[in-house]
């Protein structure tokens, strides 16, 4: 199995381990986006003065969601 494509991390993982890693990565991006959106909403309601930083969090959350959907399911 490792001889097929030496030098890559995927060549040492079984298909099941690779699938678990992919699921964890997708979950990580969704959780990150959710946390960033919640922080933005909370910050917008509590700290109206720090508008720039709050909107920066929103932009990061949107970029994270877009990245998650564009990445899709990798083979």
VMD Tcl script that draws the C-alpha trace (Angstrom):
set ca {
  {0.00 0.00 0.00}
  {2.77 2.49 0.87}
  {4.65 1.64 -2.34}
  {1.81 2.93 -4.55}
  {2.35 6.58 -3.69}
  {5.35 7.10 -1.40}
  {5.76 10.32 0.48}
  {2.12 11.13 1.06}
  {0.22 10.89 4.31}
  {-2.74 9.26 2.58}
  {-0.69 6.26 1.51}
  {-0.18 5.12 5.10}
  {-3.82 5.46 6.13}
  {-6.43 2.82 5.62}
  {-9.58 3.89 3.74}
  {-11.52 3.93 7.03}
  {-8.97 6.17 8.75}
  {-8.96 8.48 5.74}
  {-12.75 8.72 5.85}
  {-12.70 9.51 9.59}
  {-10.11 12.23 9.02}
  {-12.25 13.77 6.28}
  {-15.33 13.78 8.53}
  {-13.38 15.39 11.38}
  {-12.08 18.08 9.03}
  {-15.59 18.88 7.75}
  {-16.95 18.99 11.30}
  {-14.09 21.24 12.37}
  {-14.91 23.83 9.68}
  {-18.61 23.78 10.49}
  {-17.95 24.17 14.22}
  {-15.45 26.97 13.54}
  {-17.96 28.80 11.34}
  {-20.71 28.39 13.93}
  {-18.49 29.69 16.75}
  {-17.40 32.68 14.67}
  {-20.99 33.56 13.76}
  {-22.10 33.25 17.39}
  {-19.20 35.45 18.52}
  {-20.15 37.99 15.88}
  {-23.80 38.07 16.94}
  {-22.87 38.27 20.63}
  {-20.30 40.96 19.99}
  {-22.66 42.97 17.83}
  {-25.25 42.99 20.60}
  {-22.85 43.62 23.51}
  {-19.95 45.64 22.12}
  {-21.22 47.94 19.42}
  {-18.04 50.02 19.73}
  {-15.76 47.28 18.36}
  {-17.59 47.09 15.04}
  {-14.52 46.50 12.89}
  {-13.35 43.42 14.80}
  {-16.85 42.00 14.98}
  {-17.34 42.31 11.25}
  {-13.94 40.74 10.73}
  {-15.21 37.70 12.65}
  {-18.23 37.57 10.36}
  {-16.03 37.65 7.29}
  {-13.89 34.81 8.68}
  {-17.02 32.76 9.38}
  {-18.36 33.27 5.85}
  {-14.98 32.42 4.30}
  {-14.84 29.27 6.43}
  {-18.30 28.17 5.28}
  {-17.48 28.90 1.63}
  {-14.21 26.96 1.91}
  {-16.09 24.03 3.45}
  {-18.59 23.82 0.59}
  {-16.07 24.46 -2.19}
  {-13.77 21.79 -0.88}
  {-16.56 19.24 -1.10}
  {-15.87 15.56 -0.80}
  {-12.28 14.77 -1.71}
  {-11.56 11.44 -3.35}
}
mol new
graphics top color blue
foreach p $ca { graphics top sphere $p radius 0.5 }
foreach p [lrange $ca 0 end-1] q [lrange $ca 1 end] { graphics top cylinder $p $q radius 0.2 }
display resetview
